[in-house]
Structure formats: structure tokens, C-alpha cells
Amino acid sequence: MSKIDDRYLKEFLQTLPKEIPSVLLFHTPSMPKQGDKVDIRLEVEDNLSINIPLMIEFLTQEGDLIIAPIPVDLSSLTASFTIPETIEQGSYVLEVTYNDCFLDSTTFNIVDEESARQMAEFERGLETENQVKKSIEEGNYDKSMQLQEKAARHYAHNPKLAARSWEELAEVLYEKDQLTLSREALEKALNINLSIEGLENKQEILDRINEKIEILKPPKTKLQLLREEKGYSQIKLAVLIGVTPETIKAWEEGKELEELKQFFELANKLKCQIDDFIEINPNFDNITNKLSSKPQINSKIRSLRERNKLNQSQIASSVGKTPDIIQKWEDGEELEKLIQFFELAQVLDCKVSDLIEFVDVNVKQKLPEQLAELLSKVTDSPENSTKTKS
């Protein structure tokens, strides 16, 4: 090596920092189009401080500079530039350098406007799915479903991805014992897959999802089974007893039953069944001597109390009510919800106790005997007890 070359090498080495950091280069958007602004972000391993001039070079695959090198803002480790409108679509290279010393590079594609839009939507979808995961970690499962709806809209250009993301969420919700939401997520996946024309192995995918949905369907209650045996829809049954179809649906799902708890407690105090409280008899019109469409409803609570030799105050204290309320019950007042269930039982040819039961201080819809027995065995098994304790 000549003395001149040796001198230049020595000068070059003196310009290098004592420790060249390991730098990683990131850019957004990942697939820009002509005219887009590209933002560069650098990450330095081991959190080393940077006090050396870094440059970003925008190159062709052959290594030719397209625009002048862009200096990096060392305080934020960022840089930006705009893709020239005249540049051709294709694959290009970004490099971060120090005095022509290569530190890191990445390849990216300049694409057409539609491809750039789809990639931007895809990235927003991924970002939203990260929010979904965070909501699940926080136990906010309803919010995770709302965010997944948003993510699926970002994936509209790729329905297979949208369907898969719903199915993956369903699995996570299942693991969290959110069975209803898990089933809803699977139904979303099913509907998207149904809409995809030319989907490979479509029937196999649909069968797989349908099988999962069937497993997650809630068991039918006695009320639902008895209604179906009679051939009644929720709407028809609602009309027969004077409530809304939404009320029938809620009862079948075990909702809006809390008001009946006090009557189960009353039955326990009076040593009888809830079926004994109301008597519904045909009502004859004395003038026309014809059967009235409205039956006669009588409260039997007074006679049951007197049979047990209890006064109204004693009964009131046992069910957390005032003696005035007990008086109203005995007069057949403020018994609307209870009467509705007696009318419901009459229409379905059963007893009120066939429809609902009092379990662990809660009023619940009754399950069919075989299913209730099966669930009881599962609940009482040693394996399930261990899982619950853990």
C-alpha cells in the first residue's frame, strides 16, 4: 500500500466513532405509491446514544441513488422524503449509512394507488387487532367484538383474512369462557365465508365452523322445548299470555326472572310450592251465563299463611317485604310477573315449577332432565373441581 493510501486510510479511521451502533431501519407506509411521503424510523440496539451523522439513501436495486441522501434527525432518529411522481413502480432499496459505511437496509415496493390503499387498510387492520388483544387482556370482551368489527372492515379487500380473524377471535373468547361471544364471532366468520365466491374447500370450511357453532349453542330450556312441542312461535305464545315476543325470548334465556325470587322464598317459608300461590279458574258471566274469555285469578297466599299460623309481619320479614306488600299479594295485587308465569304454564299444560327453579339464591330456567343430569355430572366431576380451584 502506498504512503498516500495509508494516509487516507488513517484519516478515514479517525473519522469513525469509537463504537459503531447496530441500527435497524423501519419505514411507513410499507408499500407507498408515487407522490407518497415516506417516514423513516431508526432503532438502535442496546440503547446507545447517537452523536454521529447518519444518512438515508434511496437506491435502485442496482445501487444507483435516486434522490440526494436524507439526513437523519439524531434527536428523534427519524427522517422523511417524498417518492418522486416520475418514478416507476417496482422494487427499491433504503439504506442507512455513516460516511458511506453501510449500517442497515430494507427493500420496499412502489405500487399503484389501489395496491397502496389495500396495504394501508391491511396495516390499519393489524393495528386494530392489537387493540382487540389489549381489550381481551383487560377483560373487556364486548369492546373486543366492536374493535374486531372495525378490523374486519379494514380487511374488506381480503374477505378470507377477515373471516380467519373472526375465527381466531372466537377461539380466544372460548378459552375465556365467553361462549356467547365466541359463537357470535364464529357466525361472523361463517357469513363472510358464505359470501366468498370460488373459495377453495368452501364446504369443508363451512362444515367446520358450523360444527363449532352447534357445540356453542346454549341448551334448550324446558320453556323452549314445551313451546316447540305445542308448535308455538315466540310471537304466538307472547300473544296468548299478553306479553311481548322479546319477553318470551328473555325468559327462555333465563333473563328477567329476578322478581320471582321473592315468591320462591315465600313458598319456602309457607312450606309449599310456588305452584300453590295462584288459582286460575274459568270465569262465567252471570248475565249471559257464558264462559268469559278472561279467567278468574285468585291468590291463595292468605290461606297458605293462615294454615301455617303466621301473621303478615312474620311473612314480610322472611322475604324482605313490608306487611303492606303481603296484604297486596293476598288481595291479588302486584303479582303480575307471577301471574304471567301461571298463565304461561296453563297455556303449555304444565306447572310453573316445570319452567323455573330456585338454585343458589337465583331463579333459573329449568333444563330438560337428561341435560340437567348430564351437566350435574360434569360439574361434580373431580377433574372439573380441580380446574375450578385452579
C-alpha distance (Angstrom), angle and dihedral (degrees) to the residues before:
residue distance angle dihedral
M1 . . .
S2 3.81 . .
K3 3.78 122.8 .
I4 3.84 89.1 -112.6
D5 3.84 92.6 53.8
D6 3.78 89.8 45.3
R7 3.80 90.7 52.1
Y8 3.84 92.7 49.8
L9 3.81 91.1 48.2
K10 3.80 90.5 50.9
E11 3.79 91.3 49.7
F12 3.82 91.5 48.3
L13 3.80 92.7 50.5
Q14 3.79 90.1 50.4
T15 3.80 89.4 57.8
L16 3.80 93.2 55.6
P17 3.81 118.3 95.4
K18 3.78 116.9 -111.0
E19 3.78 89.1 -111.8
I20 3.80 122.2 25.8
P21 3.82 107.3 -148.3
S22 3.79 124.7 -131.0
V23 3.79 104.9 -114.2
L24 3.84 130.1 -167.3
L25 3.80 120.1 -157.9
F26 3.84 124.2 -146.9
H27 3.79 130.3 175.2
T28 3.81 140.4 -171.7
P29 2.92 136.0 -118.3
S30 3.79 93.0 36.0
M31 3.83 92.4 -151.7
P32 3.82 109.3 28.1
K33 3.79 128.1 -178.8
Q34 3.79 130.2 -141.1
G35 3.79 111.0 -63.2
D36 3.83 94.8 21.5
K37 3.77 121.5 134.0
V38 3.82 111.5 -122.2
D39 3.81 118.0 -152.0
I40 3.80 118.0 -153.8
R41 3.80 123.2 -155.2
L42 3.80 124.5 -175.3
E43 3.78 127.6 -158.2
V44 3.78 120.8 -160.4
E45 3.80 117.6 -152.0
D46 3.82 118.7 -128.5
N47 3.84 88.6 18.8
L48 3.82 92.0 -92.2
S49 3.77 115.2 177.3
I50 3.79 115.1 -113.3
N51 3.80 118.9 -139.7
I52 3.79 99.1 150.1
P53 3.80 125.2 94.5
L54 3.81 111.4 -99.7
M55 3.79 124.7 -168.5
I56 3.81 134.0 -161.7
E57 3.79 116.0 -141.1
F58 3.82 123.4 -161.9
L59 3.83 107.5 -153.4
T60 3.77 143.0 173.9
Q61 3.79 117.7 -118.0
E62 3.81 86.3 -98.2
G63 3.83 91.2 58.0
D64 3.82 99.3 -105.0
L65 3.82 117.1 145.0
I66 3.82 112.8 -116.5
I67 3.79 98.1 -172.4
A68 3.80 133.7 6.1
P69 3.83 115.2 -74.0
I70 3.82 113.2 -86.5
P71 3.82 118.4 -132.9
V72 3.80 118.1 -128.3
D73 3.80 119.6 -125.5
L74 3.83 98.8 -123.8
S75 3.81 94.1 -160.2
S76 3.81 92.7 61.5
L77 3.83 100.0 16.2
T78 3.80 89.8 -128.8
A79 3.78 138.4 124.4
S80 3.79 137.1 171.1
F81 3.78 141.5 -164.1
T82 3.80 139.3 171.0
I83 3.80 123.6 -111.7
P84 3.84 107.8 -119.2
E85 3.80 113.0 -110.8
T86 3.79 90.0 -133.5
I87 3.79 97.0 56.0
E88 3.79 118.2 111.4
Q89 3.78 123.0 -118.1
G90 3.78 113.4 -101.4
S91 3.80 145.3 85.7
Y92 3.81 121.3 -37.0
V93 3.82 139.9 171.2
L94 3.80 133.6 -122.2
E95 3.80 118.5 -161.8
V96 3.78 134.0 -176.1
T97 3.82 112.1 -149.2
Y98 3.78 142.9 173.7
N99 3.83 115.2 -150.4
D100 3.82 88.7 -22.8
C101 3.83 88.7 -50.6
F102 3.81 107.9 134.4
L103 3.85 114.6 -127.2
D104 3.82 105.4 165.4
S105 3.80 141.4 -22.2
T106 3.76 141.9 -170.2
T107 3.78 135.1 -165.6
F108 3.80 121.3 -131.3
N109 3.76 137.2 173.1
I110 3.78 128.8 -125.7
V111 3.79 105.8 -145.3
D112 3.80 141.9 177.7
E113 3.79 121.7 -79.4
E114 3.84 96.0 -98.5
S115 3.80 93.8 49.8
A116 3.81 90.2 47.7
R117 3.80 90.3 50.8
Q118 3.80 92.7 49.8
M119 3.80 92.1 48.6
A120 3.81 90.8 49.3
E121 3.82 89.6 51.1
F122 3.80 90.2 48.1
E123 3.81 91.2 52.9
R124 3.81 91.0 48.5
G125 3.80 88.2 50.9
L126 3.80 91.3 53.3
E127 3.78 90.4 48.2
T128 3.81 90.5 51.0
E129 3.81 91.5 48.8
N130 3.80 88.0 56.5
Q131 3.80 86.6 57.1
V132 3.82 88.4 50.0
K133 3.81 90.0 55.9
K134 3.79 90.9 48.5
S135 3.82 91.4 51.5
I136 3.80 90.5 51.5
E137 3.80 90.9 50.0
E138 3.81 87.9 52.8
G139 3.81 91.0 49.4
N140 3.81 92.5 -116.0
Y141 3.80 96.3 134.4
D142 3.81 97.5 162.4
K143 3.80 89.4 55.3
S144 3.81 90.0 49.6
M145 3.83 88.7 57.9
Q146 3.82 91.4 50.1
L147 3.79 91.6 49.2
Q148 3.81 91.2 47.4
E149 3.81 88.5 55.6
K150 3.81 87.0 56.1
A151 3.82 92.4 47.4
A152 3.81 91.0 49.7
R153 3.82 90.0 54.4
H154 3.81 89.2 54.8
Y155 3.82 87.4 52.8
A156 3.82 92.7 51.9
H157 3.82 90.4 116.0
N158 3.83 88.8 57.5
P159 3.83 108.5 40.4
K160 3.82 92.8 174.6
L161 3.80 88.8 60.4
A162 3.81 90.8 46.4
A163 3.82 91.3 51.4
R164 3.80 92.5 46.8
S165 3.80 91.8 50.3
W166 3.83 90.3 53.8
E167 3.80 91.0 49.0
E168 3.81 91.3 49.8
L169 3.81 90.3 50.8
A170 3.81 89.4 50.2
E171 3.80 90.1 57.0
V172 3.81 91.9 50.7
L173 3.81 92.0 48.0
Y174 3.80 90.3 48.8
E175 3.81 89.8 54.6
K176 3.82 87.6 51.8
D177 3.86 90.5 52.8
Q178 3.82 90.6 -113.4
L179 3.79 91.8 137.4
T180 3.81 98.5 161.7
L181 3.80 93.0 50.3
S182 3.80 90.5 43.1
R183 3.80 89.5 55.4
E184 3.82 91.0 48.2
A185 3.81 90.5 51.8
L186 3.81 90.4 50.8
E187 3.80 90.5 50.3
K188 3.81 88.6 53.4
A189 3.82 89.5 52.2
L190 3.81 90.9 46.9
N191 3.81 94.0 51.8
I192 3.81 92.6 48.5
N193 3.80 92.3 49.7
L194 3.81 90.2 48.1
S195 3.81 89.5 57.0
I196 3.83 95.5 51.2
E197 3.81 110.8 100.0
G198 3.79 116.4 -146.2
L199 3.81 93.6 12.3
E200 3.80 109.2 170.2
N201 3.83 113.4 -118.5
K202 3.79 87.6 2.8
Q203 3.81 97.3 160.3
E204 3.79 91.8 47.5
I205 3.82 90.5 52.0
L206 3.81 92.4 47.1
D207 3.81 92.2 48.2
R208 3.81 91.1 50.3
I209 3.80 93.4 51.4
N210 3.82 93.3 42.9
E211 3.78 90.0 52.9
K212 3.81 90.4 54.5
I213 3.82 91.1 47.4
E214 3.81 91.5 52.4
I215 3.81 90.9 51.9
L216 3.81 90.9 51.8
K217 3.81 96.6 47.3
P218 3.82 111.2 114.6
P219 3.82 114.8 -111.1
K220 3.79 115.7 -99.5
T221 3.80 114.8 -103.0
K222 3.80 124.8 -134.5
L223 3.80 89.1 -104.6
Q224 3.80 91.9 55.5
L225 3.81 93.2 45.8
L226 3.81 93.5 47.6
R227 3.80 90.5 47.9
E228 3.80 91.4 51.1
E229 3.82 91.7 46.0
K230 3.81 88.1 57.0
G231 3.79 89.9 48.6
Y232 3.79 92.5 -120.6
S233 3.77 123.7 147.2
Q234 3.79 118.0 -143.7
I235 3.80 87.9 -105.3
K236 3.82 94.8 53.0
L237 3.80 93.6 45.6
A238 3.81 89.4 49.0
V239 3.82 90.5 53.5
L240 3.82 92.0 48.9
I241 3.81 94.0 57.2
G242 3.79 99.0 30.3
V243 3.81 102.7 -110.3
T244 3.80 134.1 111.7
P245 3.83 124.2 -90.7
E246 3.81 86.6 -118.5
T247 3.81 88.6 61.1
I248 3.82 92.0 52.5
K249 3.79 89.7 48.6
A250 3.81 91.1 49.9
W251 3.82 92.1 49.6
E252 3.80 91.4 49.7
E253 3.81 88.0 52.7
G254 3.81 91.1 50.3
K255 3.80 94.4 -108.1
E256 3.83 131.6 132.8
L257 3.82 92.1 26.6
E258 3.80 99.5 113.7
E259 3.82 92.2 98.0
L260 3.83 90.1 64.3
K261 3.80 92.9 59.8
Q262 3.81 91.7 85.3
F263 3.82 91.2 56.9
F264 3.80 92.4 52.8
E265 3.81 88.1 51.8
L266 3.81 89.4 48.4
A267 3.81 91.2 50.7
N268 3.79 89.6 51.6
K269 3.81 90.7 52.3
L270 3.81 92.9 47.2
K271 3.84 92.7 44.7
C272 3.79 94.0 -123.3
Q273 3.79 141.3 101.3
I274 3.79 125.6 -90.3
D275 3.83 85.1 -116.8
D276 3.83 89.3 69.5
F277 3.81 97.4 64.0
I278 3.80 101.4 76.7
E279 3.78 132.5 42.9
I280 3.78 118.4 -162.9
N281 3.82 114.7 -166.1
P282 3.80 133.9 173.4
N283 3.79 110.4 -92.7
F284 3.84 118.7 -138.5
D285 3.78 121.2 -159.1
N286 3.82 106.0 -127.8
I287 3.79 92.0 -152.2
T288 3.81 99.6 49.5
N289 3.81 94.4 23.1
K290 3.79 87.9 -137.6
L291 3.78 131.5 128.0
S292 3.80 111.4 -92.2
S293 3.78 119.4 -132.7
K294 3.80 88.4 -131.1
P295 3.83 113.4 70.0
Q296 3.79 124.1 -140.3
I297 3.80 112.0 -103.6
N298 3.79 118.8 -160.7
S299 3.79 130.3 -176.3
K300 3.81 113.9 -133.3
I301 3.81 94.3 -173.4
R302 3.84 94.0 104.1
S303 3.79 94.3 53.6
L304 3.80 91.4 46.5
R305 3.82 91.0 50.5
E306 3.79 92.4 48.5
R307 3.79 91.1 47.5
N308 3.80 87.8 58.0
K309 3.83 90.7 46.2
L310 3.79 93.4 -123.4
N311 3.79 128.6 139.9
Q312 3.79 125.3 -135.1
S313 3.82 93.1 -102.7
Q314 3.80 91.9 56.1
I315 3.78 91.3 50.2
A316 3.81 92.6 44.8
S317 3.79 94.3 54.3
S318 3.81 92.4 50.0
V319 3.81 93.9 56.1
G320 3.81 98.5 34.3
K321 3.80 95.9 -109.5
T322 3.79 136.5 117.0
P323 3.84 123.1 -104.2
D324 3.83 87.0 -112.5
I325 3.81 90.2 62.5
I326 3.82 91.2 49.2
Q327 3.82 88.1 51.3
K328 3.81 90.3 53.0
W329 3.79 91.8 49.1
E330 3.79 90.2 51.3
D331 3.80 88.4 50.7
G332 3.80 90.1 51.5
E333 3.81 94.6 -107.0
E334 3.84 128.7 134.4
L335 3.81 91.2 15.6
E336 3.80 96.7 114.1
K337 3.82 97.8 124.8
L338 3.81 92.4 44.1
I339 3.79 91.7 47.7
Q340 3.80 90.2 49.6
F341 3.79 89.5 57.9
F342 3.81 92.0 47.2
E343 3.81 89.2 52.0
L344 3.79 89.1 46.2
A345 3.81 91.4 51.8
Q346 3.82 90.5 48.1
V347 3.81 92.2 52.7
L348 3.81 90.6 48.5
D349 3.83 94.3 43.9
C350 3.79 95.0 -120.7
K351 3.80 142.2 96.7
V352 3.78 127.0 -89.3
S353 3.81 88.2 -117.3
D354 3.82 87.8 58.7
L355 3.79 89.2 62.9
I356 3.80 105.1 40.0
E357 3.78 138.2 20.2
F358 3.80 139.0 -169.5
V359 3.82 111.1 -117.5
D360 3.82 127.3 167.6
V361 3.86 91.8 -14.6
N362 3.82 90.3 -53.2
V363 3.79 131.2 105.6
K364 3.79 109.8 -129.1
Q365 3.76 138.3 179.3
K366 3.77 111.1 -103.3
L367 3.80 118.5 -113.4
P368 3.81 123.4 -144.9
E369 3.82 109.9 -83.3
Q370 3.84 95.6 -113.4
L371 3.80 92.2 49.6
A372 3.81 93.6 43.9
E373 3.81 89.6 51.2
L374 3.82 91.6 49.2
L375 3.81 92.9 48.8
S376 3.80 89.9 47.7
K377 3.79 91.0 55.3
V378 3.80 91.5 49.0
T379 3.81 91.9 48.0
D380 3.80 93.6 48.0
S381 3.81 96.3 45.5
P382 3.85 116.1 117.0
E383 3.80 90.6 -126.1
N384 3.81 92.0 56.2
S385 3.82 91.5 45.6
T386 3.80 90.2 54.7
K387 3.80 91.3 49.5
T388 3.81 91.5 50.1
K389 3.80 92.7 50.5
S390 3.77 92.5 49.1
